[in-house]
Amino acid sequence: MRSNLSSKNALFRLAFGIALLLFGLSKTNKNSLLYLCFILVGSLKTAEGLLRYCPLKDYQMKHHVHTHQQPDDVINPS
């Protein structure tokens, strides 16, 4: 497993993940599925930040999935 995140991106994911994790843990006395989702997503983002590896980004790179694709048949109107 190779790291596929930059240092800045990993630091942002780590900070965001810890914030979500702490927010979810602070609200655990209220038995709600929403706060459990905060804990789950926060722990996943924290792990991504620590390992500098994002499985979704790896999947996109391997399968060439691009969100903003240009159409191949662009016609110049002039």
MOGIKA-V279484 format. One record per residue. N is the residue number from 1. RES is the residue in one small letter. PHI is phi in radians with two decimals (none if undefined). PSI is psi in whole degrees, 0 to 359 (none if undefined). Layout:
[[N & RES & PHI & PSI] [N & RES & PHI & PSI]]
This chain:
[[1 & m & none & 116] [2 & r & -1.68 & 148] [3 & s & -1.26 & 136] [4 & n & -2.19 & 19] [5 & l & -2.11 & 147] [6 & s & -1.33 & 168] [7 & s & -1.11 & 319] [8 & k & -1.15 & 317] [9 & n & -1.14 & 319] [10 & a & -1.14 & 320] [11 & l & -1.15 & 320] [12 & f & -1.11 & 316] [13 & r & -1.13 & 322] [14 & l & -1.13 & 313] [15 & a & -1.15 & 317] [16 & f & -1.14 & 320] [17 & g & -1.14 & 318] [18 & i & -1.15 & 320] [19 & a & -1.09 & 315] [20 & l & -1.14 & 320] [21 & l & -1.11 & 314] [22 & l & -1.18 & 323] [23 & f & -1.11 & 315] [24 & g & -1.13 & 321] [25 & l & -1.23 & 329] [26 & s & -1.26 & 340] [27 & k & -1.84 & 19] [28 & t & -1.26 & 345] [29 & n & -1.21 & 338] [30 & k & -1.58 & 113] [31 & n & -1.30 & 89] [32 & s & -2.30 & 143] [33 & l & -1.19 & 331] [34 & l & -1.07 & 316] [35 & y & -1.25 & 330] [36 & l & -1.18 & 326] [37 & c & -1.17 & 322] [38 & f & -1.06 & 318] [39 & i & -1.13 & 317] [40 & l & -1.14 & 310] [41 & v & -1.16 & 321] [42 & g & -1.10 & 320] [43 & s & -1.22 & 324] [44 & l & -1.15 & 316] [45 & k & -1.17 & 325] [46 & t & -1.13 & 317] [47 & a & -1.13 & 320] [48 & e & -1.09 & 320] [49 & g & -1.18 & 321] [50 & l & -1.23 & 319] [51 & l & -1.50 & 346] [52 & r & 0.98 & 40] [53 & y & -2.43 & 127] [54 & c & -2.05 & 118] [55 & p & -1.16 & 328] [56 & l & -1.20 & 320] [57 & k & -1.17 & 324] [58 & d & -1.12 & 318] [59 & y & -1.08 & 317] [60 & q & -1.11 & 321] [61 & m & -1.21 & 321] [62 & k & -1.27 & 324] [63 & h & -1.82 & 9] [64 & h & 0.91 & 46] [65 & v & -1.54 & 115] [66 & h & -1.97 & 138] [67 & t & -1.43 & 330] [68 & h & -2.05 & 86] [69 & q & -1.63 & 140] [70 & q & -1.51 & 140] [71 & p & -1.19 & 144] [72 & d & -1.33 & 332] [73 & d & -1.79 & 60] [74 & v & -1.34 & 128] [75 & i & -1.89 & 128] [76 & n & -1.42 & 121] [77 & p & -1.32 & 349] [78 & s & -1.55 & none]]
